[in-house]
Amino acid sequence: MVVMSNTATIHNLFTGQALSSDKRVARDYQAKAIQSVRQAFMAGKRRVVLMLPTGAGKSFIAAKIIEAALARGSSVMFTVPRIALIDQTIEQFEREEIKHIGVIQATHPRTDWTAPVQIASVQSLDKRLLRQQPPALVIIDECHINSKVIPKMMELWPDARFIGLSATPWAKGMGLLWDDLQIGSTLTELIDAGTLSKFVAYAPSNPDLSTVKTVRGDYAEGDLEREMSKPAIVGSVVGTWLERGENRPTLCFAVNIAHSQVLREQFERAGVSAEHVDHQVDSVERRLIERRFRSGAVKIVCSVRTMTTGIDWPVSCIIDAAPTRSEMLHCQKIGRGLRVNPGTEDCVILDHAGNSLRLGLVTDIHHAELDETPANEKQPAKATEKLPKPCSVCEVLFLGLICPACGHERKPIPGIENVDGELVEIGKKRTHTMAEKQEFWSMALWLDDDRAKGGRLAKGLYKGKFGVWPQGLTHFRKYPDAAFWNYEKSSRIRYAKRMAKQQKM
């Protein structure tokens, strides 16, 4: 067993043999992230947290570190927070040609105590820790998730070095366990570089949580389900997606299983193919759902937290219908939609939970240090940051006076002095080309003819979609596609609600 104990071996841990030409090469920020951890170890740190946003390639970076460690004869332990992530991690490592892998998890078929790389679920490792040989390096995925086995490992294996990977290392007391934080890159940096997708966030509704209790720092699940399952909120979730979701592949986050099932049922009733996933759905069924999602047969997957970590699906719309007080959970959910995939280069966020209004946009949430609050003490109150507000015209969330999506200008409050500042761009409203406008107009004309509306319906739909009357377009007819039908259906829902409200008044 090789245990690192000097500066030379720390350096060797991160410098392996030259990569073969057919392997993926680390991007600049990934190489710098690996280098920052190496320098932290060189400076005497032994427990280093590496923060990288969701979608930055933490598994790839871990594979590169493991590859270099193996080249020098070092053994490595890699832990995952859930059993469901073990097989996925094996696939990711083997893709980088890390072959000799053992698994510590019940009776897993890949169990091999002689393998130099061991992948373990924290649950299984906790039961077998005393029998496990100390590795030279331990990499803990999602290290912000409290697991009692982590401090046990650090105590039992004092000569090992630890790397914690997380997009949100902001959990209470992390600084008491870990001794360094290295920020590999920020969300804004990766969005600006095109590594992650731009996004636009809408606040269609802001639920009243005044009667919702707080339990262990977050909203009580039962109270939340009662509030978020109200017909008006559920109807808003479905109607808003039909209007703004653009038929995109979507993850919908719910409060609990019952709430998720209600949302899935309502989407199905609206003619939208949807599935439900929770911790009870086994890996086989989850893979089948993923396959249907990737093929487009399923448009929306409703879930309860289980889809917040460890998935790499081509998502380009996030529906958040689960209020939380946790910045970590808020960022983990939105991060599921920020990967750049073919055909999903941007992301639409429909925040029905009010999390962006309450906690801020994910690009504005940042912590430069690990929290050092003891378990028996309350975390100090954070300084109040500027929070985004929805545009009164298009509902896009932004800071400042000029909406970056529609250009609407907020009127400053009388008596308040305005100070020039930098507007934070959260995403741009999709720019429609003349070809797209023509296609929509052709489909609107077809529907107008089919319903014998004499042109009124087509013009109304076009004006509602683009904000202007149709000009410079041909009158060619085209049968509507799925996205058009969704938009038309949402328009009828809005009209019906408006008429019902007027009748009630």
N, C-alpha and C positions, 0 to 999 in steps of 0.2 A: 504494500500500500504506500503510495507516494503522498506525502503531506508537505505542502508549501511552508517554508519557514524562513526564507530569506528574500532579499530584493531580486535576485536573479530569477528565482522560480516564479515570483509574482509577475515579472516581465514575461517569462516564457509562457505563462498561462494564457496570455492574450496574443502571442505571436507564434503562429503555426507555420507549416510549410506553405510554399506558394500554391495558390488555388489553381486547379485545372481550368482550362479555358471554357469548359461547358458549365461551370458553376456560376450561380448568380453572384454578382459583385456588390458589396455594400455601397449604398449611396453615401454621399458626403456626410450627411447628418448622422447616419448610422455608424460610420467609421469613427466620427468624432465622439459619439456616445460611448462606444466601446473604449476609446482612448481615455475618456473622462473617468471611467470606472477604474481602469488600470492605474491612472495617476492617483486616484484616491487611495488605492491599495498601496501604492508606492509611498504615499504620505503617511502610512501607518493605520489607515482605517481598515476595519475588518468586516463591517456590516454596512454595505452601501446600497442605497435605494436609487434605482435609475428610473426617472420619470420620462415617459414618452406617451404622446396622445394615442388614443385608440386608432388603429389603422397605420401606425408608424412602422410596424414590422418588429414587434418585440420578440416574437417567436423566431424570426430570422436572425435577429441580433443574438438571441440566446444560442441558436445553432452555431453561429460563427464563434462564439466564446467557447462552446463545448468542443467544437472541431479543433480549436487551438489547444485546449486543455488535453484532449486525447492525443494530440501529436507529441505531447511531452510526457505521456504516461500517467496523467492525473485522472482520478475518478471523479465522477460528477453525479450529484443528485438533483433532479428537477421535480419540483412539486407543483401540483395543480389543485385548485380549490374544490373541484367537483369531479366525481368519477367519470361523468360523461365526457370530460375533456381529455381523458387519457389516450384513447385511440386517435383522436384528432391530432394530439401532440406527436404521437408516433409517426403519423403520416407526414406532418410538417418537417420533422427532423430527418426522416428517411428521404424526403425530397431533396434535402441538402447533403445526402450521402452519409449520414450518420447511421450506421447499420446495426452495430452490436448493442441492442437496447434491451434492458430488462424492465419488468413492471412489478411494482409492489401494490397489489390491489386484489384482495380475496384470492380466487382461483383463476386469475387471468391467464390465458394461454401463453402469454409472452413472459411469464415469470421465469427469471434467470438470474440467480444470485451472483453469477460469475461475470455478468456484463459490466463493463466500465461505466456505462450510463444507465442510471435507474430513474424511471419516471414513476412517481408515486402520488396517489391522492393523499391529501393531508389526513383524511379520516383513517385510512388503512395504515399509514406510516405511524400514527400516534399509538396504534396497538402493537407495532413491531419495532419500535424505536430502539429498545434495549438490545435487540438481536442484530441490528444493522451495523455493519462496519463503517467507521467514520470516513466520509469522502473528503477529498481535498477541496472541493467547491460545491456549494449548495446554491441553486438558483430557485427562488420562490416566485412563482407567477401570481399576479394579483395579490401582492403582499399587503395591501391595505385591508384585506379581509381578515378579521381577527380569527386566528386559529391557535389553540393552546399548544399545538405541537411545535410552533416556531420557537418560542423561548426555550422549550425543552431541548430542541436540537442545538441551539446556541450554547446551552449549558453543558450538554453531553459531549459536544464536539468543539472544544475551545480552539483547536488548531485549524479548523476549517474556516474558509472565508465564505461570506454570504453575499449574494446579490439579490435584491428584491426588485421585481418588475411591476410597474403600475402606471396607469394613466392618471390616477387620482390618489396619490399617497398623502392623504390629508386626514387620516383617521386619528382619533384622539389617542395621545400617548405614544405614537409611533417613534417619536424622537427619544423616548426612554429605552427603546429596544434597538433601534438602528442608530448608527453614529455618523451618517453622512447622507446627503441628498444631492444627486447629480441630475440636472435637468437637461436631457438630451436634445429636446426641441419643444417648442410650444405649438399649440393648435393653430394660432394665427400665422406663425412662420410656415407651417406645412400647408396651410390653405393658400397663402400668398405664393408659395413655390409650386402649387399645382399638385402636390403630393396627396393632399386631401381635398375634398370637394367643397366648393362654396355652398352656402345655404341661405335660405330666406325663412324667417320664423314668423308665424302668424299667431295671434292671440284671439281666436274666435270666441272664447268664453273664459270667464274667470270665476270659478265656483266659490260659493260662500262657505268658508271653512270656520266660521265663527263658533259653531257648535261642535266642532270636531276636537276631541281631546288629543293630548300628546302623551305618548307612552314611550319611554326610553329614547327620547330625543326625536321621535318622528310621529306622524299622525297615526291615530288608532285605526286599525284596519276596518273594524266594524262600522265606525262612524263614517269613514271615507266611502265604504261601499254604499251606505245609505244615501250619501250625498251624490256620488258620481253615477249611481244607477237610476237617478230620476229621469223620467221619460224625456224631459226637455234637454238634459245634457246628453243623453244617449242619442237623441234625434239630431242634436247639433253635431256630434261626432260623425255620424253617418252622412248627414247633409253636407257638412263642410268638406269631407273627403270627396264626395261626388262633384262638388264645385271646384275645389282647389287641388285635389290629389292627382289630377291629370292621368288617372289610371296607372299610376306608378306602383312598382312593387313596394309594399308597405309593411312595417312592423307597428303594431298597436300595443302599447303597454297599459295594462289594466291594474286595478287595485288588488284583486284576488281572483281565485278561480271562478267563482260565481259571476263576478263582474265581467271577466273575460268571455265567459260563455254567453252572457247577454249581448255583448258587443258583437261577437261572431254571429249570433243568431240574427241580429238586426241588419248586419251587412248582407247576410244571405237573403233576407226578406227583401232587401233593396236590389237584389239581383247581382250582388258582388260576391265572387267566390272567396271564402274565408276559412281559416283553420284556427284551432286553438292548441297551444302548447303550454304545459306546465311541468313540474318536476316529476309527475307521475307518468308522463309520456316516455316510453322506452326509446333507446337509441335507434332501433329499427324503424319505428313509426316516425321518429323525428327525421330520419334520412329520407323517408318517402315524402314527408311534407316538404322538406327542403327541395327535393327533386321537382315536385309539382310547382313549388314557388319559383324555382329557377326557369322552368319551362313556360311560366305565365299562366298555367292552369289554375293556380291559386294567387290571388292578388294581395290578400291581407292575411297576416298571421298575428292573432291576438295572443298575448302571453302575459305571464306573471313573473317578472324578474329573471326567469331562466334564460332569456335571450339578451341579457344585458352584458354578458361577458363570453368570450371564447367563440363567437360565431363570425363567419366571413361570408355573409350572403349579399347578393347584389341589391341592396336596399337604397331607394332614393326618396322615400317619404317616411317620416316618423310621426305617428299619432301618440301623443302623451296624454293619457287619461288617468294618470295615477299621481296625484299630488304628493310631494315629499318635501321634507325640510333638509334633506341631505344633498349637499353640493356634489358629493361623489356619485350618488345614484343618478342625479340629474344629468351629469356629464357622461356617465356610462351609457345611459339610454340614448342620448342624442348622438353619441359617438358611433352607434351602430349604423347610422346613415351617412357617415362622412367618408367612407372609403370610395375611391374612384374606380368604378367598374365600367366596362363598355356599355354605353347607352344610359349611364347613371352618373353623369359628370357633375351634377348638382343635386341638392337635397332640399325638399320642402318639409318644414316642421310645423305641425298643427298642434299647438300647445293648448289643450282644453283643461289642463291641470293648473294653469297659472304659475308653473314653476319658473319660467323665464322671467315673468313679471316679479316674482318674489325673490328669486336667487340670482337672476341676471342671465345674460346670454353666455353660452359656454366659452366663447372666445374671451370673455371678460373675467372669468373665474380663474384665479391663479394664486398659488402659495409658493413662496420661495424657500420656506423652511419647514421642517418636520415639527409636528405638534408635540409638546413636552408636558402636557397636562396630566397629572397623576390620576389614577382611576377614581379616587375618592373626591376629586375636586371638579368643579365646573369649569368648562373652557371659557376663557375671557371673551367678552363680547367683541365682535369684529367692528371695525370702523365702517360706517354706512357708506356704501358705494353708490354711485349713480346707477339707477336701474332703468331699463328700457321701458318705453310706453308704446302702445299700439297706435298706428296711424289711424286717424278718424275716417279716412277714406278707404284704404285697402287692408287695414288691420296688421300690416307688417310691423314688427317690433324694431325700434331703433332708438338711438340717443341723438340729441340735438334738435334742430328745428326743421330741417329739410328731409323728408322721407326719401331714402335712397332707392325705393322701389317705384313710387308713382310721382315723386317730386312735390307732393303736397307740403305746404309750409304751415307749421304750427304757429299759432298766434301767441306771442309771449304774454305772460301774465302782467297786467298793468302794475307799475310800481316796483317790478323786479328788474334789476339791472342785468343785461345780457353780456356775457363775457365770451369773446371768441375762443373757440376750442376746436379740437379735431373731432370730426364725426367718425364714429366707428361703423365700418361697413359690415353688415351681417349677411350680405348676399344681394344680388341684383334680381329684380323682377325679370322673368324670362322675356327676352325681346322677340316679338313675333315678326317673322319675315312676311313679305307680300305673298309668298307661296303658301304659307300657313294660313294667312287671312283668306286667300282665295279658296283654299280647300274647305275651310270652315263655312264660308259663304255658299259654296256649291252644295254642301251637305244641308245647310239651313234652307236653301231654295228647294231641295228635294223634299224635305219634311213639310215645308210650307205648301207645296203642291199636293202632297199626300193628304194633308188636312184641309186643303181648300181654304187657306187663310188670306189669299189675295196679296201676299207679300208682307203683310203686317208681322207675322210670326218670324219670318226670316230676318227682317230688319231689327226686331226687338232682341232676338237672340244675339245678333252680331253686335248691337250697341251694348248689350249687357256684358259680352265677352271682352270687347276691345275698347269700350268707352267712347267710341265715335261711330258715326253712321258709315255704311259701306260706300266707298268711292274708288273709282278706277278699277273695278273688278268686272270680270265677265260673268255671264249668267248661265254658265255650264252647271248642270246638275250632277250630283254624285251621291251614291247611297252612303248614309252616315256610318262611321266606325264606332267602336266601343267607347272611345273617349268622348265623342260628340254626344252619344246617348246618355252618358253619365252627366255631362254638363246640362243637357236638356232636362233630364230628370231632376237635378238639383234646382234648376230654375223653377220648375213646377212646384217643388216642395217649398221653396221660398215664397212663391206667389200664394200658395195655399195658407201658409202661416200668416202672411200679411193680411189676407182676406179674413182669416179667423180672428185675428187681433182687432181689425177694424169692426167686425161684426160684434165682438165682445164689448168694445168701447161704445 
